[in-house]
Structures are given as structure tokens and as C-alpha cells.
Amino acid sequence: NIFASLAVMATSAAFPEKEAGFSREEIINTALSLLRYSLATHLTGNKKAIDGKQWGCHWISVLGMERMAHGIDAIKEYLTDEDQEALRKIMLAESDWRLDHFEPVAGMVGAEGNNKPESNIWNGAVLLRSAIEYPDSARVEEYLEKAALYLLNGLSHPLDAASEKKYRSKELRKWHIGFNFTPNWSLDHHSYLNVGYMIICLSNLAMLHFFYKSRGLKAPEEVYLHIEDLWPLVKNFTFPDGRLLRIGG
């Protein structure tokens, strides 16, 4: 998150250099250092993090990557060939791990452990990003197929189990693993009505939407499943100044 903030700020035309107290170059260099630390300490890298471990290939390991992707886009012209290669290794390793070792789950009751809308969304998102960024990968079609499975079980609803709408030439009901949201679009995540995670789901989908838009591409339909159903409800839980009316958590 810090890397992404610095990368976007430093490359913005509106960067307030006089007020910041730091030069644009200093902030860019700090952002690059943060990024390179992350790249080097992944399982595909050659260094350990300050806790003596490497990170990666875990159900939540790509959440940080999703949240920094716009920062990488912002600072791309400053990345070396080595940076780009390290990033490629991470993206493909994480994507392959999702193909081979991790399956989406879904369920309405948080206490039962399968209510995973946000996890399904960000794990599907990284597969789509890899397919777009590295079209020469041998597993691109697998990435696209598995991404659809994850995303169609993100904002999933009971009626999906009978839906005939097709995604990648297959009816939604055939993709459906389970429903994470109740019939009235409440979300029992972490075992309480979790408005915050409704927002997390939508924000991850929004980041993916703008990833495609910035490249002049149209995202696949599975990215947008039920956004227009959930968004009006979420707006009712938002104060006029933009703060979230979030009970609990």
C-alpha cells in the first residue's frame, strides 16, 4: 500500500514538490526500493524478509499484489528489465499455484468457514492479470477458465444455482459452487453483517475494471456479476461525506 501510494504520487503531474519536502526523484527511488524488496523476498526471489522468511503462494498472498498493481502501472517506465522479469516470475508462480493447489469455496454462513467472496475475487483477479500481461504463458487459457470460476463465486447469490446466463459458453449454474450473499444481499462474513467486506469485494472488482480500462480492453463479463445488485445497497451504508456506516469489526 505504501509503495502504491508513493508511486502514484511521485508520477502524478500534480505532485506538490515544494510542499512535500522531498523531491520527486527521492520518492520514486523510495517506491522502487519498496517494490524491489517485495520482489526479492517472494518465494521466486533470492532474499528473505526481515522475519527470516519468504512470502507467497498462499490464499491471501496476492491481495497485496492486487492493491499495488496500479502503483506498478504508474511507475512502469522506471522498472528495469530485472524488475520486470522478477514481477513476471511472481505473477506466473502465484497464478500456477492457484491452478494446481487452491480451489474456491463459497457458503452463506460465516461460522462454517466457506464464506469467501473477497478471497475468490482477488484470487480470480490475479489470474486475469497474468493472462493479459503475459499472453505468451503456456497456461493462459487455464488462467482465464479458473478466473471465471473464482469470480462467478465471488458476489454469488442463491439464484445463481438456476441461472442459464452463459459465461465462457457455460451456464452460470454450472459454475456455481455456493452462495456467499443472502437473498437480500446481506453478507455474514466473519460471522456478522459485514458491510466492510461488501466494500472490499466491490473495490477489488473496481481495481480490476480500471486495469482493463487503462489498457483499452474490456473486462470479461464475469467481472461484473451482480455489481449492480450490490452497489445500490452499499450506497445506503455510506454517509454523505463518504465514510462507511460499518457496524462491528
Summary of the structure (lengths in Angstrom):
residues: 249
radius of gyration: 19.1
end to end distance: 20.8
largest distance: 59.0
contacts: 761
relative contact order: 0.10
helix: 57%
strand: 6%
